[in-house]
Amino acid sequence: MKNSFTSFLLAAILLLLVSGLYAQGHIDPPYLQIQSAEHPITVDGVADETDWQRRFDFLVFRSGFEPGDVEYGVTDHLLVDGHPDYVDTTTTIVKILHYGTDLYFLIDSDDKYVNKWGGSWEGDGLFMKITDATGSDKEFKLYFNASGTDPDIVYEESQAGSGEGAGTKKAGTVVNDTSQIDAGYTAELVVHLAELGFTEDDLDVRLIINIFDPDKQTGTSGEEWNIGSYYKSWWGSEWGGVYRYLRLADPPLKNAFATDTDITLDGQLTEDFWSGADSVVVGKGSYLSSGGWYMQWGDTANGYTDQSQAVVKFRHKGTDLYIGVQSNDSSVCEWSPGWEADGLFLWMTNKGESRPTNRMEIKNMYFGNTQGAGAEFQLGGSAPTGSAEGASYEPEGTVTHTETNGPDAGYSLEVVVHTDYYGYSVGDTVKLSVVIWDMDYASADAYDEHISDYAPNWWGTQWADVNFEKYYLYRDVVLSTKTAIGQDNNPELINAYRLDQNYPNPFNPSTTVSFYIPQKTNVSLEIYNILGKKIATLVQDELKAGEHNIVWNGKDSRGNSVVSGVYFYKLSTPEFTQARKMMLLK
């Protein structure tokens, strides 16, 4: 997205302002990680698609809202006109999904008085601004602002063809009728980001969301300040100027490219075939994972601080699916009060199943609470005996299940899934869910209910079995007949050269930049500030073909720490140049 200098600078300042709030809980997050829908949403206001029922982060617009698991609060509110005995009780939930560059919104409200605010242009529903690719704001309105007896919802947009909207009144709701109590409404909106100049590479969308809630009005001019009350709340700011972000994450498909090499199952990922492997980054804020859950949000004495990321890679030989995990976790342990532990928890399905019939679990996790022990491999539930195997590796500096030796240096895992046990053949698409559990400061020698952190993150869904989730979200891994990225110019595969989004992002104090080059070549990787001044060179060398992961420690070429803000990293070779932006938050 080609935003102007002003847009970038404003984004940097605003994210800095809200970063402190975000660290404290679910109130006013600077961004939401947006999951990809399995299918396009039918925009009819009914909200009956399975996708809406799945588990992902959403916003709650309600007076006095107390955040909970996957429920996020908004920025501020205003009672425009309130009678002394007025207490607003409306809950309006805003859920957001994307399918490619189509961005979907669901508004689900239990509003007891659905109406227009007198003779004004306002009414119950959504007012939103989205910044387009040129930095201009575009308005989208989906609200009950029509007069008369029981009118339908009204959709308005400032750029023709950029969206669609529809709404449905819940049974018992009569709009602009104050003689009875309403049951609320649902509404759906799609914004076609491509019409706003976005491409598949534009992963952050800047916006504000405002929910209007006037009560006890009939939509008649002159009554605005005489009866009823008007409550409104917003994420970002009421009319613009302060923005929040949607992070379009969660790619639904990855390729396990073919190899002729047998894996040495030692957890180290030293085989050449891991270079160039297709991958996802599972962790808080990743552009490539589906979501996360943080147990300690409910503890007001605990500030969640974990920033661990795990790169999960895929390759295959025949029907053997190789899965590699590299984590930068600085506290490798088990959750002392329970069975959960750091590591990989994988859900498998049989070929042809759209939902699981049994619990088929593959675990390579740091169970046991034995200091220094490696991960334990387990097949759980109804997974076929002998259908998978795994190993772990702990580098120098990692001593598991204790916090007395200082920060750990992470870990790596390798798992082989014999997918033929599940009915798959070469060329098939394996449906699975990848969960990375992430416990911090939870070893038996350090556990404190107000300090220890507990977080799973996933690509797919956390609990893909019949006992937990109402609907099941799997992700696809293709047992590809191709052996490399970009081979045969296959349009379904990504380009031969690849520069990934840094992770974590925003970051403090360091972040990792990953890129892939298909051949040995001269490579330059440079860091620039928002004024276009080069401040550091991370790579200036001839590199071999494959994937490379470079850490930037937030320092310039002289070793001085740089200030918070927006930076750009630029990859250059004789054949390829690309730049991406990143955010440093201190």
N, C-alpha and C positions, 0 to 999 in steps of 0.2 A: 504494500500500500504506500502510495507516494504522498505522505502527509507533509505539510509545510513545516518549516523550522518552528514557527509559533506553536503548532499543534504538538510537536514533539516536546518542546520546552514545557508547555502547559501540562502535558501528560506526566512528565517527570516530577514537576512540583506537586501536582495533585496526588500522585501515588505516594510521595513522601509524606504528605499531610495525613493520609489515611493509614499508613502502614502501622503506626502505633496502635490504632484501634483494632486493626485486623489481628494483631498478635494477641490481643486480649480475649478474643472469643468470636462468636458468630455474628456480632453486630457490625454492620457496615463494612463488608469485605471490599477490597479494591477491585476484585475480579471474581467471577465464577467460572469454574471449569465446566464447559458445556459438552455433554455427551452426545454422540451421534445416534440418530434414530435408526432403527432397523429398516424402516420403510418410510417413504414420504407420508406426511400427515395430511389427511383430508380436512381442509379448513371449513368446517361447518358449525363450529361452536359446540358440538356435542361432546367432544373429548372422550370418545370411547375407544381410542386406539390403545393397544397393549403398551406401546412405548411410554405413554404418560403414567402408567401404573408402576413402572420400574423405579428402582431406588437411586436417586441422584439428588444433588444439592438444589435447593430452591429458596426463593425469597418469601418472607411472610410480612405482609403489611397489616399491622394491628397495633392499636394503642396498648402500651404496657407489655409488649411481646417479650417473652423470655425464650432465648434460643435453645434449641435441642439438637439431637442428632440429625444431620443433613438439613436442618432448618436455619436459615440465615436471616438476621434482622437487617433493617434498612437504615438510611442515614439520618433522617429527621422527619418532623411532622408539624402540622399547624392546625389549630382549631380556629377556623375563620370566624364563626359566629356560634357561640355555645350558650345555651340557657343554663342557669345555675345547677339544675338537676340532671344535665345531659352527661351521659357516659357512653362513649362510642364502643360498641361491642363487635363491630364487623371484623371478620378475618378474611383477607383476600390473599390467596396464594398465587404466586407467579412462577410457573415452571417454564424452562427454556431448553430446547433441543435444536440440533442442526442436522440437516441431511445435505452434505456437500456445502454449497454456499447459500442454501435456503435456511433461514433462521426462523424457528417456530416458537411462539409464545402461547401459553395457556393461562388464562385468568379464571380462577375459581373462587367465587365470593359467596358468603352466606348472608349478604346484606339484607337487613330486615325492611329497609325502605329503598327501593330501586326507583330513582327518579331523576329528572332534570332539575338544576338549580334555578328555579324561577324562570325569568325570561332571558337569562344569560346564555352564553354558548357552552357552559360547562354542564356535566352530568356524571353520574356514576360510571366508573370505568377507567380506562388507561389513556394517559397522555405520555408520549415517548419521543425523544429525540435521538437519532443515530447520526454520528459523524461519518460522512461518505469518504471516498478515497481521496478527494481533493481537500478535505478539511472542513467542508460545509455541513451544517446541521440540516437533517431532514426530519420532518415531523410525521408521526403516526398517531392517530387517535382512534380508539375503539371504545365508544361510550354511549350511554343513554342520554343524548342531548336533544331528543325530539320532543315536541309538545304534543298534547292531545291524550287520548285514552289508550293506554297500553301499547305505545309504539315499540318497534323493534330497535335493536342496537344500531348505531351508525358508525360506519368506517370512513375515515378520511386520511388522505396522504398528501404530502406536499410535492411529491414527484410522481407523476402518473406512471403506472405500471410497475412500481417498486414493491408492491405488496398486495395482500388481500386480507379481509377480516370478516368474521361472522360471530354471532352470539346466540345463546339459547337461554330462555328464562326457565328456571327450575319450577317444578309443579307448585302452584300456589302463589307465584309472583305475578303481580299486576302492576305494570310500570305507571308511575304518576298517580297511584291510588293510595291515599293515606288512611283508608277505612279499615285496612287489614294489615297483618304482618306478612311480609314477603319471605321467600325462602332463598333468595339470591339468584345468581346467574353464573353461567360459564361462557367464555369467549375464547376464540382462537384467532391468531394473527400469524401470517408468514411475511417475512421481509426477504425479498430477493436481492441478496447482497451483490450479485453480479450486476444488477441494474444500478447499483450505487458505486460501481467501479472496482469492487473487490474481486480477487482471484482466489484460487485454492491455496495460494501461498500466504494469504493475509489471514493471520490466525488470531488477531486481537481486534475486537469491535468495540468502539467507544460509544457510550450512550448514557442517557438518564431515563429513569422510569418513575412516573408519577401516577399514583392511584387516587382518583377523586372519590369522595364519599359524602355527598349531601344527603340529609335525611328529612323526612316528613314534609316533602314538597310535592306540589301537583304540576310543576312545570309552567306555572302561570306568572306572567310578568307582574312585578310589584310585590311579590310575597317573599323575596329573597331574605330580607332582614327582619321579617316580622314573625315568622314561624320556622321551626326546624333548626337544625345546626348543620355545619359543614366541616368535615374533617378531611384532611388530605395528608398523604405521606409519600416520601420519595427516596429513591436510591440514587445518590449523586447529589443533585440539587433540584429545586422545584422547576426552574425554567431553563436550566443550562448554565454553563460556566464552570461547574464542578462535575466531573464525569466519573463513571465507573467503566469496567471492561468485561466483556465476555470473551473467554478464551476457547476458541473452537478446537476441541481436543478429540481424542478417542477415534483414531482410524479403525474401521471395522475389519480390515483385512491386511495380513502380512504374508510374505512368501518365505517358505523354507526352501532355499535353493539346494539343488542336488550336489552331492560330493561322492567321490569314490573312496574316500579315506575312512578307515575305521577310527572311531573315537577312542582315546585313552581316557578311561573314566576315572579321573583323579581330581576333578573340580577346578582345574587350573585354566582351562580355555587357552591352551598354548598351541593348539592345532592351527595350521594356516587357514583352514576353511572358515574359522570364525571371523577373519577379516572380510569385510564386505557382507556379512550376514545381515539380513533384514532384522529389525529390532523394534522394540518399544521401550520407552523409559517410564517406569512405574514409580510414581511418587507424587507428593503434594505439589500442585501447580504445573505438572507436566502437560505438554501439548499432546502427548501420546497415550495417556492412560485414561480410564473411564471415570474414576472417582476415588473417594477415600472416606474413611470414618475415623474419628478421633475420640476415644473413650473419655479423655480427660477434659473435654469441653464442659462437661457438667459440673466440674469442680472449680468453684470460683477462686480457690486458693492456688490453682495451678494454671500457669501460662504455657500453652503448648509451643514448644520450641523446636521440635524435630524437623530436620531438612533432608533426611536421607533420601537417596535416589537409587533405584536399581535398574540397570540396563538388562533387558531380557532378549536374548538372541535366538534365532531359529535356523536350523539346517536339517537336512535329512540324507540318509543313505538307504535307498530302497524304501521300505515302510517303517524304518527306524527314524523317528523324529528326535533330533538332538535339540535340547534346550539348554542354553547357557545363561547364567545370571552373574552379573558383576555389581556389587553393592558397595557404596562408600560409607556404610553404617559405622558410626563411631561408638556404638554401644551394642555389642552382639550378645544377646542373652535370651532367657525365657521369662515370660510374665509370671512372677513367682506365685501369685494367688491362683493361677489357672494353667491350662494345658498349652495356651498359645505361646509361640516363640518366633524369633526372627527366622526368615527363610521363605521358601517357595511352597505355596499351597495351590495345587493345580486340580481343576475339575475337568474330567473327560466325559465325552458322550460316545455312544455307539453310532456308527454310520447310519444316517437316515432318521435319527431321533431329533425332533424339534424341541423336546423337553425331556428331562431325565426321568428314567423309571427307577433308578437306584442311585445310591450315593457312591460315586466312583471317584475317589480321592487319591491323589498322588502327592506325597509330602516329602520335602527335603528340608528339614527345619531343625533349629538348635534346641531340641528338647533336652531334658535331663538335669539341668542345673549343676553339672559337673564342670568345675573350673578347667578351662583349656580344651574341653571336648569339642569334636567336630559335630557337624549336623548329623541327625539320624534320618535315614531314609525309611519311609513307611508307605505301604499300600493300604488304603482304608476302605471301609464300606464294601461295596460289591465289585471293586476293580479286580479284573482277572488276575489270579496268581501268576507271577512271572511276566506281567505286562509292562513293567517299567523297572528301572534301576537308577541309582544316583550316587553322587559323591560330593564332598565339599573340600574347600581349601581355605585355610586361614593364613594370610601373609604375616610376615614379621611385624610385630606391633599389635596384633590382635590376640588377646587372651580372653576367650569367651567366658561368660557367666561370672564376671567379676568387674567391679568398677574401681578397684584399688590401683590398677596399673595405668590409669589415664585413658585418654581416648583410644579406641580401637582403630585399626587401619582397614576396616571393611572385611568382606569375604567374597568368595565366588563359589558357584555351584554348577554342576553339570548333571543333567537328567536325560536318559534315553527312554522314550516311550515307544514300545513295539506296537505301532498303531494297527497292525493286522489283527491283534487280539480284539480290537474294537471294530473290526470289519472294514478298515480303510485299505486302499490301494494307492500306488503311485499315481499322481494326478488328481487325487481327491482333495477336498477341502475338509480339514479336521476342525470340528467345532469344540472349543475349549474356553475356559476362563482361567486367567492367571491372577493369583493373589499373592502379594508380597506383604508378609506380616513384618511389623517394625516396632519392637519394644525398645524402650530406652530407659536406662538407669533403673531397671526392674530386676536385676540379679538379687539373689537371696541376701547378699551382703550389703545391699544398698537400697532395697525396696522401701519406698515411702509413698503412701497413697496421694500425697500432695505434690510430689516431685516426679515420680515415675510416669513415663508417657507410654501410650498404647495406641498404635495406628496400623490398621491394614489399608493398603491401596491396591487397586486392581485394574486390569484390562479385561473387561467383560463385566462380571458382577462378583460380589463377595461370596454369596451363598447360592450356588447354582444347583440346588437340589430341591426335592419335593417337600422338604420339611420347613423351609424358610421363606423363599421368595415366591410371591404369587405368580410372577412372570419371570422368565429366565432369559438372560442376555448373554449370548455366547459371542465370541469373536472367532474369526476364520483364519486358519493357517493353511496355506496351500502347499501340498507336497509337490512342488513345482518340478517340471522336467527340465527347467533351465538351470544352469550352473552358476550364473553370475548376474549381477544387476545390469540391466540394459542389454542383455544378450539378445541378438537377433532383432534389436529394435522393437521388442515386444511392447506394444502401447500400454499394456496393463502393468508394466514394471516401471519403476521410477528411473529418472535419467541416470546416465552412466556416472556423471559427477554429482555429488550430493553434499550440501552443506546443511546440517541439521540446526534446529533451534537449540540454543544453549540450555543447559539444565544444571541446577535449578535456575529459574527466572521468574520474578526478581531473585537476586542472590545477595548474600553477605556471609563471609568475605570473599569466597571463591566460587567459580563456576566452570563447567566443562563444555568445550566446543568440540563436537564430533563432525567429521567429514569423511567422505569416501572418494577415492580416486581410482579409476580402472586400470591405470598403468603407471609405471615409474616415471616421475616427472618432477620438475622444479616447482616448489610450492612456497607461497607466501601467505601467512596469516597475521593480519594486523588489526590493532584496536584504534578506533578514532573516537574523539569526543563529539558532542552535538554540533560544534562549530566546524567540524571537518578536519581538525588538527590531529595528526597521528600521534598517539601517546605511547604506544608499545608495539613491538614486533614479537609475536609468539613463535613463529616458524619462519625461517628463511633458509631452505635447504632442499636437496633432492630427496624425495621420499619414495618408498616402494609402494606398489599397488596395494589397495585394501583400505580398511577403516582405520582412522586415527582419532584419538581422543586427547585433546590438549586442555590443560587446566590453566585458567587465568586467575591470579590471586588478587586482582583488584589493584595492582600497582603499575606505575608507569615505567618507562625504560631506565629511569634512575633509581628505581626501587622505592619510590615514594607512593604511599597509598593515595588513591584518587578519591574525589568527593562523590557523594551520591548523585545519581542522575542517569540519563539515557546515554548509552554508548553503542557504537557499531563495530562489528567484527567483519572483516572482509577477507575472503579466500580468493587467491589469484593463482592461476597456472597459465602456461602459454595458450591453453585451449579453453579456459573457463574462468569466469569471474562472477562472484555473487557476494552480497552483503546482507546481514541481518542486524536487527537491533536487539539490545539487551538492557536490563534495568538493574542498577546497583542501589540497594536500599540499606542504609546504616541506621 
